[in-house]
Amino acid sequence: MILSDIKDYIQAQGQASLKDIAAKFDLPESALQEMLAHWERKGKIKRLDQSRCVNPCGQKCTSCPLQCLMIYQWRWPDQDS
């Protein structure tokens, strides 16, 4: 059931960081990455590259921890890659 709960959460949010998803479901980020990989393999979500991520400070850089920069986005059927 947790996989469908994660799917529902990301769908509702449109996109979410690994850190936010882990906090929502009270899961370790390492375990969550394996679950998110399931949806990535199915083409349902994609991990946004770091260049699209704006850090909480508003700057585009890599000074935040990696987990903050790992953003997952739900892919709708009509969405381009």
GIMO-V535775 format. One line per field, one symbol per residue. ss: DSSP state (h for helix, s for strand, l for the rest). burial: b if it has 24 or more other C-alpha atoms within 12 Angstrom, else e. Layout:
ss: ???
burial: ???
This chain:
ss: lhhhhhhhhhhhhlssshhhhhhhhlllhhhhhhhhhhhhhlllsssslhhhlllllllllllllhhhhlsssslllllll
burial: eeeeebbebbeeeebbbbbbbbeebeeeeeebbebbeebeeeebbbbeeeeebeeeeeeeeeeeeebbbbbbbbbeeeeee
